Amino acid sequence: MTSACVYEIFFRASAVLEPSKALGATSGTPRSRNRSSNIFGENTFDKDNYGGKMLEVIALNTEDARAAKEGGAGRVELVGSMEFAGISPSPELVSEIAWKVGIPVRPMLRLEDGFGTDRLEELQALASQFVEAGADGIVLGFLRGGKIDVETTNEILGRIQGKIPYTFHRAIDEVTDYLAAWKSLDELIFPPDQVLTSGGAPTAGDPEGYFRELVERRPEAREVILAGGGLSLEGIPRLKALGIKNFHVGSGVRPEESFDNPVSAELVASWVEAVERD
């Protein structure tokens, strides 16, 4: 099956989801972004799809994805296991969730511990396989010397050629200069539509983080931030007060907050209610 056919089927299937549940899915092949796009510019992302509020849930398997969908999550970040804080799933699992569960899915593109890599060709090939499998996007983040590894990231992005969007993940919370790292995202051949981050703090919602300073300097960042990383229900109102709309949760939607337990649809629903509450 060609990539074009995969996209046509996937986006047709996504269209049957309620708009509030399909955040992260687009109505057609995602528009290619180029080097002239700015992460804070007018054309960085489609506001019709990302202008609302969304909860993304970490899923380890099909059952997690089904529970996330039942609870009202807008998307799942799919990992193969939580080893090293999340490594890549198989393309087969991505395909199963994309077609059988019918929730937008973004698989993790990470094969080893840390945020560096010497397995560039493997990552490039896997990124292409995720595209073919029907992923809504991919999740990645690479560092070198305490800064975003622009060269490596661009090598991988060049393989997917803007066919699907991507999330730059919490590697950004490990840089030596958090605010400068956001500027580095503009050096990528096309920018992320979302940045998963705790604001440079150990826990998302921590007042010691850089969220406030970031959105004061760059108000448009509110649309790009995907707040997560140890996020609690109590932290959501503080972040929403800054205009942040999109949130990410892992253990918080599992009994006893343990990845040893499956995602609970009831817990997901309570988080969705907190995110969507005015």
Steps between C-alpha positions, in 0.01 A plus 500: 500500500643839408551781752235706321244221539586459866438868562174505309359209700627632833366849468166372372475279809604788727224718362234291673636600840337793677705816435587534869632140496695536177748767605823409335330352194471715191240504225753413231867432443690729742651799334874491454688754705823658389792686645324834463232386745550626852384300799320810623387617155161507329553177308652282771188292559136473403304695759177327393646175632718620785312805622285305745588309816646152497619225730763261365547169682804271499401156372704181513263277306164479323304464824651824635406677177142373516464620860647838407249536219210390720599757761502779240872551439586679177809298417742240631877510516598140434810345653621142483593500868587751771861384502726806488184714549350376173637326192354434156209263443480269199348636177254209521364629830471851356299362209270298724413802714466738206259279309323289764471744791453811290677751724783722372830341601850643521772238556824574682809507279769394748709182512731545798559678828581869495429760234794439269525231236745325271220302332389761250424261212285281725305803621449628146369163386272472803360849441404398146339182630293702748377717214397194301333349807256792524649701786348843555850626570820400676664597828872571510773708663878491476767695686873553464714695745201618698333649192248378245679284244376685194709297254378158614141616532507648150640174359199314639247766403637492148391138474134572578511816283221678681250221431383494861546739792710423806539574868840603633503323834639562846860495388445876498474491880857364521676781312734745671301806384127430475388826339785495248400144406162625382679732259704203374179334388484761222817348353321176422398442137140506613394578855303284742132571533525416870776494762456260790654671800482552874624854454854402592385400848505150652120498496258674263302767684792568734511880549878481473476412132540735206145484367405847619812665362468309173140601431572859602782519248321297234122495550459271197679224692175437686368325190810284459563388858391149592540517878605175663751319713379413849194716441229484767134593480576782743758642260262534207320818618832682551607419146161580350523841669804563279297414191642149454240271341657161434608248761677164519464232767648156560483336842231742621228314309597159634395340831756571773673726246703202385594398146458143621125567480297569184353836407165562669226654284342646815823673602552628146148648508580686824811651339311593183240675715775698676659599168173604338351676803470877446 
